């Protein structure tokens, strides 16, 4: 069993969803304050996991989202609006991706039939 433990630990470092960063470290990494991270959590942009002691932990994926919101806030967008913009951008990207998937084969067939 010990040989699996190091591999599992390594996998966590490669996992974008692993909550590896404390609030202080996460804030430092994106150039924000812990209060900013709390605010985007309250706006439900991201939901950090909690350690056994109840402390917030953030993943790299969550930090990329938080950094996008921080850029909007730094440009003068209110925090609630910045969070909504990021959410809507992600929803639009996903809808466009799904639309492309659904249209891809149909467009190819229609062009061949014409």
N, C-alpha and C positions, 0 to 999 in steps of 0.2 A: 504493500500500500504506500510506503514512503515515496517510491518513484513517481506515483501519480500526483502527489502533492505539489512538487515543483512545477510540473507541467500545468496543473490547474492554476497555480499562481501566475504563471506566465500568460496563460489564456486571459486572465482578468486584466492584465496590463494592455492586452491587445483589444479588449472588448470596449467599444465606444459607449456602451450602456452601463458599464460597471461604475458604481458610485464611489470613486476613488478620492475625491477632493473635498476637503472641509470647506465651510463657508468662507473663512478667511483666505484660504489659498485660492478658491474659485474666484472670489472678488478680485484678488490681486492679479490673477491670470487674465481676466477680461478688462482690467482697468476700471473697476467699479467699486462700490462700497458694499458691505454686507446688507445695508439697508435697501440698496437697489435690488439685490437678489431676493430679499424678503418681499419687496413690492411686486416683482414679477411673479413670485410664487403666489401672492394674494390675488393677482390678476389672472392666475391659472395658466400662465404661459408655460411654466415648467413646474413640476412637482418633485422636489428632491426627496430622496429616500432618507430614512432616519437611521442613525446608528443605534446600537443597543442602549446607549446613554441618552438618546433623543436628539442628538445633534444632526443637523442637515448635512447630507452628502450629495455631491453633484458628479455627474458623468461628463465625459468629454462631449458627448452629443448635446447634453443640456447646456454646456458652456458655449457651444457654437450658437445655439439659439439665443442665449442670454447676450452674447456679444452682438448679434444682429439688432436686438432691442436696444442695447446700449448705444449703438451707432445712431439709431433714430432719435433717441433721447438727447444725445449730444448735439444733434442737428436741430433741436428745438421742439421735437414732437413730445406731447405729454405721454407719460409712461403707459397709461391705459390704452391710448391710441396706438402707441408703438407696439404693444403686445398684440393688439387686435390686427395690426398690419402684418406682423410676422405670422400670425395664425392664418390670416387670409392668403398671404403669399404661399404658404405651405399647402393650403387646400387647393389653390389654383394650380400649383405645380403638379400635385397629385392628380387632379382632374384632367389636366392636359396630357399627363403620362398615360392615364387610362384611356383617354380619347384616342391617342395615337395607337395604343395597342389594339383597340377595337376597330379603328379605321384601317390600320395597316393592311391586313389581308383583304379586306373588302375593296380597297382602292386598287390593289394589284389585280384582283379578279375583274373588276369593272373595266379597267384599262385593257385587259386581255380580251374581253368580250366585245369591245367596241370596234 
